[in-house]
Amino acid sequence: MKKYFTLLLVSFFTILSLEVSKASHIAGGEMTYVCNSVGNYDVTMILYRDCDGINLPTTVTLTIYRHDNGAKTTVGTVLASSAFIFDDFDDPCATIPTGNCVEKGIYIFENVTIPLSTTGFVEIYYQTAALSPTYIDNVLNANLYGITVNALIPPLTTSTCHDSPTFNSDPPLILCYMLPLAIDLSVTPSNSSNTLEYEYFAPYDNSPTDPLVWDEETNDFDTILWDLGYSTQAPFGSVGGTNMTVSPTGFIQGVVNDSLHYYAGVRVKEYDSDGDLISVISRTFTYIVANCKITTSIIELGEDITCGQLNINFNSQSISSEEYFWDFGDPASGDDNISIIEDTVHIFSDFGTYTVTLISFTDDIACADTTEVTITLYDTLLTTINPNDPQCLAQNSFDFVSNIEGDVEYTVLWNFGSNATPSTSTDQNPTGITYSNTGNYPVTLQVNYDDCESFVTTVVTVFEGLLDEIQGPTYACDPSLVTFNAALSNTLYEYTWYIEDDTLTGASVDYYFDEPGFYDVALYVFDVENGCESLQEIDNYIQVFPTPIANFDISDLEFTIGEQFQIWDKSVDATSLTYSIVTDGFFTTQLDPLYVFNTPGEHTITQSVLNGECKGFHSVTVSVSPRKPEIPNVFSPNNDLVNDYFTIESFHNENVQLNIFDRWGNKMFTSDSYELCDSESGEMCWDGTNQTTGKKCNQGTYFYIVKLKTGEIYKGTINIF
């Protein structure tokens, strides 16, 4: 790729045929001098003007001013020669803007008497109204400012006078924006052993005309005022990535991102071999930056590449380009090695070094530009740190073991934190790291290899207190065997338990409680490895409750529906109790409750007793039968609405069978569900009618047989009258 674009060609033309895009007066200037003898100089001044502005002055006046005593003299001269600045740039792919012209005028002041000083600077300068707002874009209200072209002769330290350095080249006519630039402002020193310093400075206005009225603080001419976004150190602006800086060799280098006219000043200081300042010169100039439409390939990585990454984003920052051809230098990736997308992503086939090529072009392939970038992709090193158990403050001393898998050379850096001694280490497995305070401390291991670095973090704990803690139930039922455990159960610790008057050892112990009451529990822990110890004592840690025994008596084991019965509590050591009959929906906390069953069948009565956290249960099963039906012995079916039907009170019995016979054994009536007999409407009831013939039965005595679903049979007589 072309690295720098400095001077661009403008085809030869005459002043009269110029197509001018902007108007201007003076575009800049510079001043140098040659010492003929002590106090006698030849001074050369160059003025640059825009060809569309006013003509170069035919006569000029040079002012000589001594800073030590204020003495001022002047000398005049005429325009010695002039020429137009043309650039020799023959790139056929560049589109050069037309209508730009700069004329260079040379003025020579010969045998100028300059009364030198040993205590102060001598200023030589020329001033004129100069700038134009239609030609300069980075100066606020440029028409308000003129120009001062000057040079400084420092105080003489010896009787030998010095020449000033001289600029090596004319300023460029056209600069191309969005391309790397190198504007040559280098000078040739008056002596090859001398050193040079280059710096930006704010170009001077043409006031004050007399240095006697200079600002006492700055001791300088007035300067132009920059427009918004520009400054003395950034005359080309700083927006959009512009970064035009002055190099130590006298080049303004960088990229300009807008096509404007930029006014800038560069000062050069020359020092002799003893380090004494012997001359100061400067150049001001208005640089024309234009879009040259030169295709330039630029590759930018979409993100920083991290170790272990194969998926890489590439962005084209190419200039004046419409087509793109990427070659990732990775033939093992097959067809994916090529891409024609402007911003693309490539997944490399393996770790290693690759040369990535980008060709950018427009319709004219002959003006394509190629650039390359070399990237190296590194695999990651799998790194882990063995964990450390917590340690007590009094005896803490940590050893760290790293596990690093990989075949490449690497270095390590441990960071243990400011509370650790030592706080860092370059050993792969450092030992004896101690901490001055309790806490949880992150420990970071940094592994450096190739151009990569990886980080792994672990945490160590330093405590001042218990090595381990009691863990186990806080209640039990008498009698019972209870297991107590240490919460951590560290195999490197020795454990001693104290329960009541007994001593037990081990991380887990069993203790048999056979008496109710409160019991103290204590745990002593000793760390064999580093000598730490702790004792945890908890008064009344566990309460042992008497185990309650459930028991009760009931009035009978067999009942009929509607029959009341009673329960009498016979439990032992119970502080509370409940009774429940789930099948009949019964629940109570009374000690000796009364109850009447509502449903027949087998029912289980359960007593639950409680003492603290201890429970007991006792159950008894009872049988509940349906109640004996009530059967009348007389009724009068005479339709007087009183006792017209033979009705039976079934008391919740179901599928009640009824058979009626006369005294000769003839069946008068039968039913398999007589409990459905409705005494009000007579539905499903016997009304004294022979069920077979439909005739009313005679008054007299009849016989019935009633059979229940449960098997009971009831027989008797019924009289009709």
C-alpha positions, 0 to 999 in steps of 0.5 A: 500500500502507498504509505505517504502522499505529499505532493500532487500534480497540478497540470501546467496552466497560466494565471489567466486561464485558472478556474479558481474555486476560492479567493485569497490574499497571502497564503503564508510565509517564511524568513531565513538569514545568512550571517556575512559577518558579525552584525551584517546579514542577508535576509530572505523572505518568502511570501505565498499567495493565492493566485486569485488574490491580490498581487504580491507586494512589489516593495516590502519593509523589514523591521529589526527590533532589539528586545533588550533596549527597544531599538528599532530600525527598518530596511526596504527591498523589492520583489526579487523573483516569483514562481508558481508552485507545481507538484510533480505527481503522476499517479494516473489513478488520482483525480486532481481538483483543478483551479488551485494555484499558489505563487511564491514571491522571494524578497532579499534584503542584502547586507542588513545591519543588525545590531546584535545583543548579548542579553536579548533576542533580536526580532526581524519581521515583516507585516501585512494585511493578508488572510481571507475567510473565503480561502481559509476554513480553520480560522475564525473571521480570517478577514480580521487578521493579517500576517507577521513573517519573522525570525529570531536571532538569540543573544550572542554567547560568542563573537561568532554569528550564525546562519539560520537553517533553511527549508528543504522544500516548498510547501505542497499545493494539494493534499489528499484527504483520508490518506496517510500524509507526510508534509515536508517542513524539514530544514538543513541546519547551519552546521551538521553538528547542530540539533533541531526542534520542530513544533506547531505555533499559532500564526501571528496577526499583523499587530501590534506593529511595534513590539514596544506594546507587546503583551508583557506576559506573552512578549509576543505578537497577537495571534489568530483565533482558531475556529471551533474544533481547531487549535494550535496543536491541532490546526487540521482538527481532531474530529473523525480520527484526524491526528496530524502531528509534527515529527522530530524530523520535521514532517507533519504526519497523519490523516486529514478527514475533510476537504478544507483549507487549513492554515498552520504554523510550524516553528524550527529552533536550532541549537549548537553542539553546546545546547545553546539556542542560535536561531528560530525560524518558522513557516506559515502556510494554507494547506489545500486538502481535497478528495483525490479519489485514489483507491486505498486498501485499509484493513481494520480488525473488528476487535482485539484478538484474544488467545484461543480465538479463531473467529476473526472480524475484518473491516475494510476502511478502504478509501474510494473503493466499491469492490473488495477481494479478501484472501485470508491466507488459510487454504485449509479453510477451503472455499471460505478462504476467499470473501468479496464482502466489504466487512467479513468474518473468517473462521481460521482452520487452526492456530498459527500465523496468517497473512491476510490480503485485501484488494480494493478497487472501483470500476478500473481494476488497473487502479486497484490497491492491495494491502496485507496484514499479518496476524498470529492466532495463539491457542490458550493454555489451560490453567487451574489452581488447586484449592486451599482449605481455610486457615486461621489467622494465627497460623496461616501459611498458604501453598499454591499449586498451579496446573498449566497444560501446554507445550509453549514457554510461559512465565507466571505472575501471582498476585496475592493482594496487599495484605499478603506477604509476599504480595506477588511471586513469579514461582510456578508453585509459591509457598509460605504466603501469609496474610495479616488480617482475616477475610476472603482474599482473591488470588490471581495467577497471570500466565504470559506466553507468546503474545498472550496472557491468561488469568485464573483466580481462586479465593483463600479464606483467613479466619479468626474463630471456629475451625468447624462447627457443631451440626446435629439435631437440637431435640430428641425423644427419650430414649434415642441414639443421636448423631452429631457431625462437624459441619466441615468434617475436615480429614486433617482436623482432630475432633473431640466432643464433650456431651454431659460428662462424656468425651467422644472423638471423631468428626461424627459421633453417636450419643445415647440419651435415656433421660429427658432434659437439656444437654450442653454440647461442646466441640474442640477442633485441632488443625494438625497441619498448622496448629490452629485450634478452636472450641465451640461450647453451646449450653442447652444445645439439645433438649430431650423430651419424654416420649409420650405414650398414646392410649384411650378407652371407649364405651364399646366396640360396636354401635349403631347409627345415632348411638352416642359413645364416649372416649376416655384418655389413658395417655402417658407423658402427653402435653397435648392430644387430638382424636380423629375419625377420618371416615366419619369426619371427626376431629377434636382436642378434648381429652374425653370427648362424646360422639355419635356416628353418622355412617355405618361401617368400620371406623378407626379412632386415632389418638395423636399425642405430643410432648415437645417434638415427640409424638405417639399414636394409638388407634382402635377400630369400631363397627357401626351398624344401621339402627333397627327400623320402626314398624307399625302394627296397624293402619287404615287405608280409607282415604281420610288422609290419616294413616292411609299408608303402611309406613316404616321408619328405616333409619338410613337403612337402604334396600329394605325388602318388604313382603306382605301376606294374608293369613292363608299365605298369599302375597299381597305386596312386595318391595325391594326398596321400601325405604323410598316409601313417602308417607305424605304422597304414598308413593312407593308405599303399600295402601292396603291393595292386593298388588296382584289383583289391584283390589282392596284387601279386607279388614283384618290381620296380615303378616309382614317380613322385613329384611335389611341389606345387612341381613337382619330380618324382622317379622310381625303382624299388621292390622287393617281396619 
